[in-house]
């Protein structure tokens, strides 16, 4: 993932780089609004992390200008210390796709960026996801394996779509929980129950399992042995 970080706090920027670069992500950096806008317009970032309070040009103006001057609908996640609803609404009206209040955890930032990138990447793509003999029509919300229709709940369909859109990648528990509950974390280990139901539907009747648990990390769907 190509990440553009526009943030004047050098410590925050260093932490973001230290967290994402070892994972293989490519990062560009700007410490002020005008430089960040230039990188956003001239480059091809997959996602933009944009601070609200910037020298030279604030984040709202940067966001509005990006939306006005580029045809690419690059996802923008806005960072700010302001946590009032009115501030968030202003950010969304300027064109932001998500909003994260400082201080924040890097794990939370990662989950949000992955979700934004996945949705942007899948936009306009084929509606049918396939892994081995498992397929999921995201428009019709119908899943089949080996030609057999699978019975899934609304929640297990969301999980299946998320996992299949990230085929081969380990999707963290936190990312999956946010997929099904948004910013309202579930009480107890609700995710485990939904994963068990999903596994029963897509794997139990078949010889070869596709849904794998990566202990201490999350889950992934793959046709490869884990």
C-alpha angles and dihedrals in degrees: 000000000000108000126191112202117196106184132133095204104094094197092055090046092051091050092050091050093047091051102044105032096064087056090061099258120142116229133194120191139206126175098199139042101252093048091046092050091051092052091046093052099039099039134058105235119174091214136005125218104202127188115215099218109055134156117250096013127016124238094254092058091045090051094048092048093049090052092047099045107037128060091206112097093217111179114250123202113193122213121203144148089226111100102175118119091235091058091051092049091052089052093051091047089054089058105269117148098202139010128215123188121219129272094048138163119250089226090059090048090051093051092050094047092049091051093048093047093047094051093047092046094049094047108113093005124124112294094223117081117199135192115170106308093341118099133175124194102209094193097050091034090225127137129197135179122196085350093303118123114239125217110229134168123230090261097047089049089056091050092047092050091049094048095045092047086057097042111177094010122106107243111207123236090241092054092050092047090052090048092059101031107024113212092338104094115215121245114243124355097315092147093062091057092051092047090052090052091048092049091049090054101044103028114020098073091046135071098231121055120219102177112078131187115222100201115233092008116053142263140300140187116224140143090222124094112260 
